Amino acid sequence: MIVDPTTSSQPDEQRPEHAPQPYPQPLRPPGSRTPPLDRSDRALPAFARRETVPQMVGSLETESIVAHPRTIDQCREILEYCRDENLTLCPRGAGHSYGDMSLNDGQVLLDIRSMDRILDFDLESGRIVTEPGAQILDIYQVAHPHMYMLPATPSEGTITVAGAIANNVNGKDGW
């Protein structure tokens, strides 16, 4: 008989070493009590705060440290904070993923929506350079007047460029 070690009622000491370990803090339904994130006396960076973060469909929520960087240097700062405090970091765009991939319970979320500038648009080649928080709609507002379109787009215009890449949006046309 094969026993799934992640659902087994075996005590941890009987669990094989190679078996995947269950999540230390499970995701919770909205409104349930969340343990405090008192991991350190070290102050959070000024652009980070503790927040309750819902999943897109609202069936789950987490309590996380959410960083709202506006610059690459702030991204570096939160990465250093995570390293020093032994925390994991999960990038998050607009949070439109159907799954819980953009939640990081009890850890750190890197909310890139404030990094939303379009940095360059070459009219001749059609090449556009954006920050990760730029939305698909932002790209269309710049490109469409010049008769440029994206080869494939999701149905939601407010998703971020980073979220689209992370989720391989319309991957049939990717790579």
C-alpha positions as CSV (number, residue, x, y, z in Angstrom):
1,M,0.0,0.0,0.0
2,I,1.3,3.4,-1.0
3,V,0.8,6.2,1.6
4,D,0.9,9.9,0.6
5,P,3.3,11.3,3.2
6,T,1.7,14.8,3.0
7,T,-1.7,13.5,4.1
8,S,-0.6,10.6,6.3
9,S,-1.4,10.6,9.9
10,Q,2.1,9.3,10.7
11,P,4.0,11.4,13.2
12,D,6.8,13.5,11.7
13,E,9.5,11.3,13.1
14,Q,8.1,8.3,11.1
15,R,7.9,10.3,7.9
16,P,10.6,9.4,5.4
17,E,13.3,12.0,5.0
18,H,12.6,12.5,1.3
19,A,8.9,13.0,1.8
20,P,7.5,16.5,1.1
21,Q,6.7,18.3,4.3
22,P,3.3,19.9,4.7
23,Y,3.0,23.7,4.6
24,P,4.0,25.1,8.0
25,Q,1.1,27.6,8.0
26,P,-1.9,26.6,5.9
27,L,-3.9,29.2,4.0
28,R,-7.0,30.2,5.8
29,P,-10.6,31.0,4.9
30,P,-11.4,34.7,5.1
31,G,-12.1,36.0,8.6
32,S,-10.2,33.2,10.4
33,R,-7.7,34.2,13.1
34,T,-4.1,34.7,11.8
35,P,-1.1,34.2,14.0
36,P,1.0,37.4,14.4
37,L,4.0,37.9,12.2
38,D,6.3,38.7,15.1
39,R,9.4,37.3,13.5
40,S,11.9,40.0,14.4
41,D,12.5,43.2,16.3
42,R,14.1,44.6,13.1
43,A,12.0,47.4,11.6
44,L,10.3,46.7,8.2
45,P,11.5,48.8,5.3
46,A,9.4,52.0,5.0
47,F,7.6,50.7,1.9
48,A,6.5,47.4,3.5
49,R,3.7,46.6,6.0
50,R,1.8,43.7,7.4
51,E,-1.5,43.2,5.4
52,T,-4.3,40.7,5.0
53,V,-4.1,39.6,1.4
54,P,-7.1,37.9,-0.3
55,Q,-6.9,35.4,-3.2
56,M,-8.7,36.7,-6.3
57,V,-11.8,34.7,-5.9
58,G,-11.9,35.5,-2.1
59,S,-12.0,32.0,-0.8
60,L,-8.6,32.2,0.9
61,E,-6.6,35.0,2.5
62,T,-3.2,35.2,4.1
63,E,-1.4,37.5,6.6
64,S,1.8,38.6,5.0
65,I,4.4,41.3,5.0
66,V,3.7,43.2,1.7
67,A,6.4,45.3,0.1
68,H,5.3,48.0,-2.3
69,P,8.6,49.0,-4.0
70,R,8.9,51.8,-6.5
71,T,12.5,51.3,-7.4
72,I,15.0,48.5,-8.1
73,D,16.9,49.6,-5.0
74,Q,13.8,49.0,-2.9
75,C,13.5,45.6,-4.4
76,R,17.1,44.9,-3.4
77,E,16.4,46.2,0.1
78,I,13.4,43.8,0.6
79,L,15.4,40.9,-0.8
80,E,18.2,41.7,1.8
81,Y,15.6,41.9,4.5
82,C,14.2,38.5,3.6
83,R,17.7,37.0,3.5
84,D,18.6,38.4,6.9
85,E,15.3,37.4,8.5
86,N,15.2,34.0,6.8
87,L,11.8,34.8,5.0
88,T,10.6,33.7,1.6
89,L,9.5,36.2,-1.0
90,C,6.8,35.8,-3.6
91,P,6.4,38.4,-6.4
92,R,2.8,39.5,-7.0
93,G,1.3,41.5,-9.8
94,A,-2.3,42.5,-9.8
95,G,-3.3,39.3,-8.0
96,H,-5.6,38.0,-10.7
97,S,-4.3,34.4,-10.6
98,Y,-7.1,31.9,-10.0
99,G,-4.9,29.8,-7.8
100,D,-3.1,30.7,-4.6
101,M,0.3,31.1,-6.3
102,S,0.5,34.8,-5.5
103,L,-0.1,34.3,-1.7
104,N,2.8,33.7,0.7
105,D,1.3,33.1,4.1
106,G,3.3,34.5,7.0
107,Q,6.1,35.5,4.7
108,V,6.8,38.4,2.2
109,L,4.9,39.4,-0.9
110,L,6.6,41.7,-3.4
111,D,3.7,43.8,-4.8
112,I,5.1,45.3,-8.0
113,R,2.1,47.3,-9.1
114,S,3.8,50.6,-8.2
115,M,6.6,49.9,-10.7
116,D,4.2,50.6,-13.6
117,R,6.1,52.8,-16.0
118,I,6.5,52.3,-19.7
119,L,10.2,53.1,-20.2
120,D,10.6,53.0,-24.0
121,F,8.6,52.4,-27.1
122,D,10.4,52.1,-30.5
123,L,7.9,53.0,-33.2
124,E,10.0,51.4,-35.9
125,S,10.4,48.0,-34.4
126,G,7.3,48.0,-32.1
127,R,9.5,47.0,-29.2
128,I,8.2,48.2,-25.8
129,V,10.1,48.2,-22.5
130,T,8.1,48.4,-19.3
131,E,8.5,48.0,-15.6
132,P,6.9,44.8,-14.2
133,G,3.8,46.5,-12.8
134,A,2.7,48.0,-16.1
135,Q,-0.7,46.7,-17.1
136,I,-1.7,45.2,-20.5
137,L,-4.1,48.2,-20.9
138,D,-1.2,50.6,-20.4
139,I,0.6,48.9,-23.3
140,Y,-2.4,49.2,-25.6
141,Q,-2.9,52.9,-24.7
142,V,0.7,53.5,-26.0
143,A,0.8,51.0,-28.9
144,H,-2.6,51.0,-30.4
145,P,-2.6,54.6,-31.8
146,H,0.4,53.5,-33.8
147,M,-1.4,50.4,-35.1
148,Y,0.5,47.9,-33.0
149,M,-1.2,45.1,-31.1
150,L,0.1,42.3,-28.9
151,P,0.0,38.9,-30.7
152,A,-2.0,37.3,-27.8
153,T,-3.6,38.9,-24.8
154,P,-5.7,37.8,-21.9
155,S,-9.3,38.9,-21.5
156,E,-8.4,41.1,-18.5
157,G,-6.6,44.3,-19.3
158,T,-5.6,45.1,-15.8
159,I,-3.2,42.2,-15.3
160,T,0.4,43.2,-15.0
161,V,3.2,42.4,-17.5
162,A,5.0,40.4,-14.7
163,G,1.9,38.5,-13.9
164,A,1.3,37.7,-17.6
165,I,4.8,36.4,-17.9
166,A,4.7,34.4,-14.6
167,N,1.5,32.7,-15.6
168,N,2.4,32.2,-19.3
169,V,-0.7,34.0,-20.3
170,N,-1.8,32.7,-23.7
171,G,1.3,30.5,-23.8
172,K,0.3,29.1,-27.2
173,D,2.1,32.1,-28.7
174,G,5.0,32.2,-26.2
175,W,8.7,31.6,-26.8
